[in-house]
Amino acid sequence: MSFTPSISPITETDEELEALLADPGIELPPLLPSIAFATGDLSFIPSDICLDPAKTLEEQGGLTPDEQSIIRIRALEGLKQLRDNEKEETVSSDEDIKSIMSWACGTDLEGSYLQMLMEELAPGNKDLRSPKWNIQDYSADPFADRSFSVAIIGGGMSGILAAYRLKQAGIKFVLFEKNDGTGGTWLENTYPGCRVDVSNHVYSYSFMQKHNWPHYHSTQDVLLNYFNDCATEFGIRENINFNSKVTNITWDEKYQKWDLIVMRRDEECWSFNAVISAVGQLNQPSYPEIPGIESFEGASWHSARWNHNYDLKGKRVAVLGTGCSAVQFIPRVAEQAEQATIFQRTPNWLMPRPQYQQSLPESLVWCFTHIPNYHNWFRLHLFWRSHEGLLSRLEIDESWEDPGDNSISATNHELGVLLRMYLESEFADRPDLLEKVTPKYTMGAKRFVIDDGLWAKTLHADNVELCTDPIVSIAPSGITTESEGVKDFDAIIYGTGFKAADFLMPMTITGRNGVNLHDQWGGDAQAYLGIVAPNFPNFFFLYGPNTNIVINGSIIYFSECEVHYITQCLKHMLENQLASIDVKTDVHDTYNERIDEGNRRMAWGLSDVNSWYKNASGRTAQNWPFSLLEYWEQTREIKAEDYTKVEFHVSHQPHIFYDQ
């Protein structure tokens, strides 16, 4: 395990360093910022070169060949300085860090943007989002002897984060995990080819950055190890109850506490002051509603419950679905099966990423291991270039006249043209396949699928068939389609996603006045900030309604914002001697009206294409339609006026904690 990297001394000659810097695998934009930070010498930041924020998605940040040459020359002098120990003082003043960050982002950073990006940078590996308070701070108040405690449900990325923050704040907690280990989705999804489609230097905690990732986009086992290592490093394992499934959660109005029914060896009852749900959105496999699905006599399974004991060699295999997970595992299935038939309902927009499955180049690895804090600045570079990403290209321009490609703005049309050109180049020799894989719906209405060319290669294989003939039913021997009748198969694999709209199912959650959470939602989950819902005091969601990001940033960023807000809520309760806080209905409703309006202005809100972004009623219950900065600003501090409160009283059973 290596979170804080051990920097190796630079021993290369001038000529070797020059050759190293010439390698195209090195990302140049973070190079001079990391050298300036490591040496304390801001003269390495060139005043004659400015990074253009509009070009952050381009190769090398849109730097011209001449600008790249200048950066390499200056970087060579900096590396020689680091090698020869001419200067060992690092930048320490916030003003100097601000100057370096402003150059690295191509804009003069001020206010909220500066603070947000400073947290993402974590200069010197500082944990800038840790709670700046501790429950012991309130030891002088007359109610401090109550044993305040919190239940966390789910041991994935968000649950591990919440546990660590509570530990830092000195709050007692128990984490309940239904599986036998931590890791969440990276524990459950073990299908062949499983990997993260966000750059893994961003898909990590800001305060626990890892420099020695083996790939640009790490595989499932690497990510599982990362989160397992974090759980160990954070010292939270002793607070985790594994193989513990929470089935019922009930609010006790008299004692202002939550009672939990937990299934472990037997049914157990626990009580806590507050509950944090970290069960996520993508943890319940979704199977298609096809007549006869139970009648199939061969082997069948969902991608999230992969059958590793089944030998695919020589088998006729059907795969239902062509979404993100399916596109990852289908090439591996095709390599083994005698015949692989892929049933596609809707084609996906492919986002080309040549480095998708590549290992990091040796030159880039050298920078991580020899330049102090290069990994921090590299991560900031990736975060900045994707912080709003393609968001503006997915927003509706009311004045735009659609030229016939279902585009919603000029920039949406432009990107759609580029992505179609990519498909045309990949399937130039197969017009029959090109017709099947080209989307007819608005670009951005569904989740993009990252591709490095493997999808086209797989569909070109002699033993692979892409079937777009609608499925009528499933028979004991195979699948019946509209035009072709029954196709016989030995196995069916469902790459059909998750029940994303069924938040917190199948738990039964009963709040104030006996209100059932799922009845209150009625299949249309909503929450204020995606974190709290009225009638459920002291109950907090992580990765709740409308906190999914589509094409900008990493979901870990959202989780860090959410956990920060939750700790602020707990702090507010302790500071003001409150037994409970409950978000006001009008505050909640007004907020969600704005979210709905924002989503209606986006590609996924306008289009009627089938997508997991929408629930059964057609409302976008998953996506956040605004900027990352805006969510960060909204979750900085709790607004006391947003909540109704119950003051703590000795009758509220001062020593609650848990019963077991």
N, C-alpha and C positions, 0 to 999 in steps of 0.2 A: 504494500500500500504506500502510495506516495502522493500526498496532497501538497505539502510545501516542498517544492523541488530542491534538491541539492545541486547547486550550480557548479559545474565542472570548470576548472581553469582553462583559459584559452592558451593553447600551445602551438597553434598553427602559425606558419610563417606568413609574411606579408603576401607572398604570391598565393599561398593556399587560401588565405582569407579572401583575396580578390577573386579567385576562382569560385569560392563558395558563394559569394555575393552575386556572382553572375548567373547562378542557377535560377531558372524561372520558378522553381518550387517555393522560393522564399516570398512571403507576403511583405511587400515593401512599406505600405502605409504605417504599420506599427513599429517599424524598425528604428527610425530616428527617435520617436517618442520614448521607446524603452531605453535607448542609449542615453538620451538626455536625462531621463529619470535616474538611471543607474550611476551616471557620472556626476550628476548635479550641475551639468553644464548646458544651459539653455541655448547656447550658441549653435548647438547641433540642430536646432529647429530652424529650418530655412525660411527666411522672410520672403524669398523670391519664388517660393512654390506654395500654392494653396490647393488643398484638396477640395474638390467640388462635391458638396452633398448630393447633388443631382446625379452624380456619376458613381456613387458608392457601390452600386450593384455590378459595375463594369470590372473587368479584369484589372488588378492592381489599382483599384479605386479610380480608374480613368486617367491615371498619370500618363503623360506623353513619354515617348522613348527618351527624349532629352531630360525630362524631369526624373525619370527612373535612373538615368545615368548619374545625375547629380546626387541623388539619394545614395546610390551605391558608393560613390566617392566619399561622401561625408560619413557614411556608415563604416567604411574601411578605417577612417581615422579614429572613429569612436571605438571600434573593436580593438585596434592597436593600443588605444589608451587603456581600455579595460584589461588587456593582456599584460601590459607593462606596468600596471598599477600606478599610473601617473596621478590618478585622482580616485579616491575611494568614497567620497562623500555623495550620498544620494539626496535627491530632492526631498525636502521635508515640508516646506511651506505650502499652504493651500493655494496661495496665489500663483506659485510656480507650477503646481500641478494643474491648476486651471488653465494656465497659458499653454502647457503641453497638450492638454485635452482639447482645447479649442482648436489647435492646429490639427490634431488627429481627426477631429470631426468636421473640419472645414467651416466652422462657424464660431462666433464669439459666444461662448456658453455663459449663461447667467441664470440665476434663480432656480426654479424647479428642475429645469433640464440639467443644470450643472450638478445639483445634488443627486438626482436620479442616476446620472451617468457615473458620478463619483462612487456611488454604492455598487454599481455594476463593475467598475474598474477594480475596486477593493485594493487601492495602492498599498504595497507592502503586505498584501494578504490580510488586510484589516477587515474585521467583520463589522461593517458600518450599519447593518440592519439589526443587530442584536438589541434586545430590550435594554433600555438605559435606566432600568429600575429593577427592584427586587422586592418580593413580598415582605422581606424583613424591614423594608423602609417604613412599613406601617405597623411596626411592633409596638409603637407607643399608644395607638388608639385602643379604646376599650373593647373593640370587637376583634382584635387581632388574634385572640386565642382560638377562634374558630378554625377548624382544619379545612381550609378551602381546597377543593380538589376538582379535577377535570378528567373526563373520559375522552379518549381519542379512539375513533373507530376506523381502522385501516392502517396497514403498515407499509404503504407504498411511499412514493416520493413526498407527497404532501403530509402524510402522517408522521414520517420520520422528521420532517422539518418542524411540524408543530410540536412534537415531543421535545426536540432540542431547544426550541424557544421557551417552552414552559420550564424546562430544567434550568435554563439560564436565568429565568425570572424567579426561580425558587418555588414554583407552584407544584404541588403534588399532582401526579397524573398516573393513569393506567392506560396503556394502549392495547386494544383488542384487535387481533388479527386472525381472520378465519383460516388462513393457510398456516403451514408449518415454518414459514420464513418470511423475511421482509423482502420488499422489492416491488410489490403490487403487480402492475401490468408486465414488468420485466421478469417476474417470477412465473406468471401464468402463461404468457405467450412464448412458447418455445418452438414454434414452427420453423422449418428450415428457411434461412434467408432473413429472419427477423432482425431488423436494425432500426435505429432512429432516423427519421427523415429530416431532422433539424441538425445543424452542425453541432457535434457533441461538445465543443469548447464553450458553446452557449447553453447547451442542455446539461447544465450542472449548477450547483448552488453558487451564488456570487461569492460567498464567503468560504467556499471549499472548492476552489478551482483546482483542476487536475491538469498537469502539463503533459503527461506521458500517455495521452490517448493514442492508440495504434492506428486509427483511421480518421478520416474526416467525419464519417458517420458510423459510429460504433455499433457493433453487433449486440444482440440481446445478452449474451453471457458477460460481456465487458461492462455493460450498464448495470446488470444485476450485481456484479462484483463491486461496482462503485457505490451503489446504494447500501449494500451490505457493509462495506467498509465504513461508510458514513455512520450507519447505525452503531457500529462498534466504536468508532472514533468519538462519537457524541456521548457515549456512555449511557445509552438509553435502554439497552437490551434487558436489563433487570426489571424494567417497568413494562415489558411486553408480555402479554398472555397470548401465546400462539394457539392455533386450533380452537379459537374461541369466537363463536359466531353470535353476534348481537341480533336478537330477534324482535324484541319489544323495548320501546323506550317511552316512559310515561312521566309527565310532569305532575309533581305533588305540590299543589297550590298552598297547602297548609304549611309545609316545611320548606317551600321554595327550593326544591331539589328535583333532580331527574333520577328516576328508578329504571334500571336496566335489567332485562332478562338476557342472560348469556348462556349459550349452550356450549359446554366443554365436555367433561366426562358426564356431568349431569347438569340439570338446569340450575343456574345460580342467580342470585339477586344482588345487585350492586347499587350504590347511591352516590351521586356526585352533584356538585354545585352547577357544573356546566358540562356541555357535550360539544365536541368538535367532530363532525363527520368528514372523514377523508377517504370515502369509498370511491370517489371519482365518477366519471360519466361512462367510461368504456370498460366495464367489468362484467357485464351480463351479455353473453353471446346471443345474437339474434339469428333465428332460423326463419327462412321464408315460409309464408303460408301457402303451401302447395298441396293440393289434394293427393293423398296416398303417401305422404312423406314418411309415415311410420311403416309402410308396407315393404320398403326396400329390404331385400334379403342379403345383400352384400354388406361390406363394411362401410361405415359412414361416421364422420366426425366434423366438428367445427375447428377452424384454424386456431382458436384460443384454447382448445382442448385437444391438442395434437396427439394422434395415436402413433407413438414412436415404435410400437411393437409390430406394426403392419409393414410388411415388405412390399413396396410398390413395384419391384422389378417384374417385368413381364405382365403387368396388370393393365386393364382398361380402366382409366380413371376419369371421372367427371369432376370438374371444379365449377361451382356456382359462385359467380362474383368476380369482378375485375377491379376492386378497390385497392387501397394502399397495401393491405396485408396480402391480398391475393397476388398482386403483381410481384411481391417479394418471394412468395413460396412457389408460385406456378413454375418458374424456370427450374427449380430444384425437383419438382414433381416430374416435369417433362424429361429431365435427364435420366430418370429411373424407369418411368412407366413405358409400357409398350405403345400405348396410345393415350394421349391426354386431350380431352375435349373440354373446352372452356366455354361456359355459358355466360354470355354478356347481356345484361339488360340495357345498360347505358355506358357509352365510352367515356373515358376520362381525358381531361386535358393533361398532357404530359409536360412537366417542367424539366428541361434538360439540365443535368448536373453530371458532367464527365467524371468528377472525383467521387461520385456517390459511394462506390465500393472500394475505392483505392486506399492503400496505406499512405500515411503521411510521407512525403519525400524526405530523404536523409538530411537535406539542407535545412528544411523547416524544423525537423527534430533537433538538429544541432543548435538552432536558435533557442529553442525551448530549454535546452540543457546547458547552454553557455552564456546566455544573456539574461541577467537578473530581471525578473518581472516581464520578460517578453511575452509570456503566456497571458499575463493580465492585459497587456495592451493589444495583443492579438484577439483576445476575447472581446474587448471593447470595440475593436474594429468590426468584428462580426456582428456584435449587438447593434452598433450604430447603422451598419449597412442594411440591417433587416428590421430596425426598430419600428419603422412604418412600412418597410418593404413595398409591397405592391398595393397597399391599401387604397391609394388615390385612384389606381387603375380599375378598382372594383366599385367605385362610387358612381351613381347615376348622374349624368349631366342632362337636365331637363331640356336643354336646347339642342341636344345632339339628334341628328337625323340618321337613323339606322340605315346603313347601306345594304342591308339584307343579310348580315351575318349575326344578328341578335346582339350586336355590341351596344353598350350603354354610354359610351363617351369616346372621344378621339383617342385617348391613351389606352382605353380598353380595346378598341379596334386595332390599334397598332400592335399591342402585345398579342392579340389573337392572331394577327397575320403572321407574326414571328413564330408562334407555336404551331400554326398550321404548316408553315414552311418546314419546321422540324419534322413533323409527321410525314410530309411529302418526301423529304429526303430519306427518311427511315424506311418508307414503304414504296419507293419509286418504282420498284420492279413488280409490285403486287397491288395493282389498282383495286382488286377485289377486297384485299385486307384494308387498304387505305380508306375505302368507303365505310368499312365497318368500324374503324378506330377513330374516325374524325367526328368530334362532337358537333352537334347542331345547336346546342343551347349556349347561353351567354357564358363567356369565359369568366370563371371565378364563381359560378353558381354552386359548384361542387368542389370538394377538396382536390387540390392538385396532386398528381402522382409524380414523384421524383423518378427520373429515369436516366440511365447512362448508356442506353442503347440495347440493354439486355432484353427489354420487352419485345422489340421488333425482331431480334435474333431468335427469341423463343417462338414467336408466332410464325416465323419462317420455317421452323423445323418440320421435317416430313411427318413426324409422329404427333403433331399438334394441330388441332382444328379449333377455330374460333366460331362458335355457333351463336347467331343472333336470332334464331327462330324461337319465338316465345314458348316457354315451357307450359304444357297443359296439365300434366300430372306426373307423379312418380309411381312407377310400377314395381312389382317385386324384382324384376330383372334389370330395371334401369329407369330411363327418363323418356317421357312422351312429349314430343313437341308438336306445334301446330301443323307444320307442313311435312315433317319427316317421319312421324310415327314414333315407335319405341326404339330407343338406342340402348343397347345392353352395356352394363358396366359391372366391374368387380368392386369398385369403391366410389363413393361420392364424398367430396370434401367441400364443406360450406365455408366460403370466404365472404360471408354475408354480413360482417360487421357486428355491431353491438346495439343493445337497446338504450341508446344514448338519452332518450327522452324520459326514461323510467328512473328518475333520480331517486336514490336511496331505497329503491326496491331491493329485496322484498321485506325490508324492516317495517314494522308497524310503529308509528310515532304519534303519540297522543299528547297534545298540548293543553293549553288553558281551556277550561270549560268543556273538556272532552273532545276537542276538535282533532280530527285525524288529518295529518299533514297531506296525505294523498287525496283525501276527500276535498280538502281545501284547494289543492291544486287542480283537481279534476282532469288530470292528464296534461296540464299546462303549467309546468313548474316555473315559478317566479320567485325572486328574492331581491332584497335591497342590497346593492353592491355585489349581488351573487352570493351573499354571505349570511343574511338573516331574513326570516320571514315572520310576519306578525302572528301572535298567538303561540309562539314557541320561544319563550324567554331563555336566555343563556344557551341557546342552541345555534351553532355556527357551522356553515358549510364551507368546505374547500373544494375547488373545481365545481362550484355550484352552477345554477342557471346563468346563462349568458356570460360565462367567464372563459369560453373557449376562444383562442386566437387562431386565425385562419392562415395568414400569410406573413405575419410580422412577429418576430421574436420567438421565445420559448415559453411553454406553459409553466416552467419553473419560475420565471419572472412573476407571473400572476400569483402563483402560490406564495411566493415571498411577500408580495404586497398584501395578500389576504391574511396570512399569519400575523404580519405586523399589525393589521387592523384589529384582529382578534385579541392580541395581547394588549392593545390600547383599550379595548373594551373591558378586559379583565382589570386592568390598572384603574380605569374609571370606577369600576365597582368597588374596588378596595379603598381607593382614595375617598370615596363618598359614602362608605359604609352601606352599600346597597346589596340587597339579597338577590335582586334580579333586574334585568333591563329587557324591554320588549319593544321592537321597532314599531312605530306608529303606522297604522294602515294607510293613512293619506300620504305619508312620506314614501312608503313602499310603492304605492300605486303611481304616484307622480313620477318616481324614478323609472318604473317599468314602462310607462307611457313614452318616456324619452328614449329608452332602449329600443322599444318597438319601432318608433319613428326612425331611429338611426338605422336599424336593420332593414326597414323598408326602402331605404335609400341605397342599399348595397345590392350587388349582383345576386347574392343568395336570397335576398328578400323579394326581389322582383320576379325571378324565374320560378316556374312551377315544376322544374325538373326534380325527380326523386332524389332526396338527399337526407343524410342523417342529421343535417343541421336543423331540420324542421320536425315538429311533433305531429301527431295525428290530426290536429286542428289546423295545421298549416303555418303555425307561428314559429318563428326562429327562436327556440328556447336555449340554444347552445352558444351562439356567437356574440362576441363583443364587437360592436361596430365602430368604435372610436379609437383614438391613439393610445399607445402604451402609457405615455406621459399622463394623460387624463385619468387613467385608472390609478396610477401611482399617486396623483394629487388627491383623488377622492378617498384613498385609504390611508392617508397620513395620520389623521386624527379623527377621533369619534366626535360627532356633533351631539352634545348632550340633549339638545332640543328635539332630536330625531326619535327619542326613546321615552316610553313611560317607564317609571321606576318604582320599585318597592324597596323601602329602607330595611336594612337588616335589623332584626330584633332577636332577643335571646330565645323567643318562642320558636324561632326558625331552626331549632336543633343545632346549636353551635358546633358540635363535633360530628360532622357528617362523614367525611371521607368515604370509604367503601366498607361494606359489611364483611367481605371475605378476608 
